[in-house]
Amino acid sequence: MEAEAIVLDTTEHGESDLIITFFSQKTGRLSAIAKGAKRSKKRFVNKLEIFTFLQISYEQKNNRSLAFLNEAELHNAFPNLRTHFEQYFAASIVREFLLLGIKDSEPEEKIFRLSLWALHNLNKGFPPKPILALFLIHYFGHIGYRPDLESCGFCENRISKRMRYSFDSASGRLVCGSCSGYKRYGMELSHGTIKLLHTAQNLPLERLHRVKATGPILKEALTLLHNFGRQIFQRDIVSWRLLHHSYPGKRENKPG
């Protein structure tokens, strides 16, 4: 069998083998053993690194068994992710969310395309934090946890500029000031952040480059997305700690 795949993780197995966790467009999460990969001088050399985008050939008896990796042809190694700290940190968060949310034997074409979009633009050196925010707002929707940013989750009144709102990570909904009363349902959001995220989640992938996210609005959006991700998976996002060491890039180019 053949498939396009992104390398998400590698584990040493014995003296010369590697077990690779792939995100495959056809089969979702896929684990395969690469025999002799650590000693390979030709077949797998420099191809099985994390984030690498490959065309793989493999054999698998059934969906529950470990696959056997035959060949791997390189599409894109995304080399800049390994030499630029900010891009690496953001890509690591993308990788962690994929490992948490992608299941075995379930094709995820939209998430696969979204992941390649994020890795491609990070590799090109675009500011990593906007790329991460745009990736996450679409990713949550694709895995069935699309935040409701159109109306209050209690009174169901549509968003009004005259009202203050907070975001309840437990429900994935906004709560207006009238419904929240004295109870705190989560972080307060500016209207700019609500507009940014709502606009982004409704744009197709090929038009995401039109969204501009900077300054306090971007910071607020990332905080919301981080908290929401922790709520969904009921665990800390370990790689997010690295993001505190990264800063938006100076380039003003837009992601494509």
N, C-alpha and C positions, 0 to 999 in steps of 0.2 A: 504494500500500500504506500501511497505517496501523499504528502500534505505539506502545506506551508505552516511553519511553526515558529514561535518565539521561545527562546530558552529562558525559563524562569528560575531554575535551580539546578545545582549539580551536587552529587554526593559520591564520595569515593567508595568503591566496592572491591574489596580484595586488593591485590597488588597492582593490577593494571586496568581494571574496569571502572567505568563511571555509570551511575544511574542519573539520568537526566529527566527533569520535569519540564515538559513542553506545554505551551498553550497553542493548540492546533485549531485552525479554522474549521476543520471537519469534525474533530472529536472532542473539542474542549480541552480539558486537562488530560495529559497523556504522560505516563512514566515509561521510560525505555532504558534498557541497559546497552551501553556502548562498549562492546568487548575490545579490550586492548587499547582503549582511548588514551590512557595516560602514557602509553609507549608509542602511540601512532606518530609516524613521520610524514604521513601523507593524507590518509583518509579523513581524520578528524582534527588535524592540527589547527589551532586557533579558530575553530568553528563552534565549539561547545561552551563558550563563555556566556555568562548571564547577559541578557538583553539582545543577544544575537538573533537575527531574523534569517531563517533557513528554509530550504526545500529539503525535506527529509524523506527517506525511503525506509520502511520498517515492516516487520512481521509481528502479528499478534493473534494468538489462538482465539481469544474472546475478549470482551470489553473489560473483564475483571483481571486479566492476566498482565504481567509485565511484558511490554513489547521488546523486541530485539531490533536495535537500530542498525541498519545496513549501510546507509550512505547519508551524507549531509552536504548539500551544496549551499554556498554562502550567497544570500541576497544582499544583506546589509549588516555589517558588524557594529554600526553606530559607535565608531571609535571615540568620538568626542565625549561620550558619556563616561568614559574611563579616565579622561584627562582634565575635565572641568568639574570641580566639586559641586557647584550649584546644580548643574544638569544631572549629575550622578545622584544627588540627594532626592531630587524630584522623581527621577526614574525609579529609584528604590521604593518610593511610596506607591507609585503605579504598580510595580511588581508585587508589593505586599498585598495590595487590594485584589490583584488578580489571583494570587495564591489563595486568598480567603474566599473569593466569590465564584471562581470558576470550578465547575464540577466535572467529574470524569464522564466521558462518552456523551456529552451534551454540546452540540454545535452552537457556537456563539459568534456568528458572523459580525454582528454589529459591534460587539465589544472587541473583537479581533481588529476590525478596521479602526476603531477608536484608539486602541492601544498603539497601533502602528502610527497613527496620526500624532499621538503624544511623543513617542520615541523619535520619530522623524524630526519634529520641530524642536525637541530638546537637543538632538544631535546637531541641528543647524545653529544652535546657540541663541535661540530666542529666550527671553526672560522666563525662567522656569515656573515661577509662582502662578502667573496667569494660565500657563499651559496646564498646570496641575488642577487649578480650580475648574477650568473648562472640561478637563477629563472627568473629574469626579462628579460634576453635576449631571453629565450624561451617563456615566457608569452606574450611578445609583438608580437612575431610571431604567436602564437595561436589565438590572438584576431584580427589578420589581419594587423598588423603594423610591419612586419618584417623589420628591418633596412637593407638596401642594402650596404654591406661592401665588395663587390667584384670589383666595378668599380666606376668611377666618374659619378655623376648623370647628368653632362652636356655633356662632350665629350664622355662618355661611355667607355673610355680607362680603361683597367684593372689596378689594383693597382700595382704600381712600387715602389721599394725601393728608387729610385732616386728622387721621387716626394714627396712634402709635402701635407698633407691633413687636411681638417677640416670637421666637421660633422654638417650638416644643420638639426636641429631638426624639422623644419617645413615640410620638405620633407622626412626625414628619410634616406637621402643619403649623401655620401661623396662628397666633392668638392675638386678637385686637385688645386694645386697652380697656374697652368696656367689658369684655368677657373675662379678662384676667383678674380684674378687681385688685385685691391686695395679694393675691397668690402669684408667685413667680413661676412662670412656665418655661423659662429658658432665657437665652441671651436676647437683648433688645436688638432690633435691626433697623438700620436707616432705610429710608425709601430707595436710596441709591443702590444699596446691596440687594434689596428685593427685586428691583428692576433689572439689575445686572444678571442675577441668577435665573430669573424668569425668562429673560430674553435669550440667554444662552441655552437653556434646556429646550427651547422651542425651535432652535436653529438646526438645520441639517449639518452634518459634519463638514461638508465642503464650504459652508458659510461661517464657520466658527471664527475664522480669522477676522471677521468684522467686529467682534466684541473686544472692547478695550477695558482692561481691568487694572487699576493702579491705586496706590495710596491707601487711605483708611478703608475704602470700600473693598479693595482686594483683601486686606488683612481681615476684615470682618467676615467676608465670604469664606475664606480659608478656615477661620475658627469655627464657623457654622458647619462646614463640610467635615472637618476633623471630628467634631463632637458627634455629628450624625453618623459617621462611619464607626465610631466606637460604640455607639448605641446599637447599630445594626448587628455588629459582629460580637458585641458583648466582650470586648477585649481592647487593650491598648494597641495603638498602631505604632509599633516599635520604631520604624524608620522615620516617623514624623519628628522625632527628636533631632534628627540631622538637619531638618529644615531651618531650625533656629540659627544654624551656622551659614545659611545661604541668604543671598540678597538679590533682589531683582536686577537683571543685567542692564547694562547701559545702552544696549542697542535698542533702537526704536522700530526695528523691522517688525512686521506683523507675521504671525504664523500662517503657513499656507495649508 
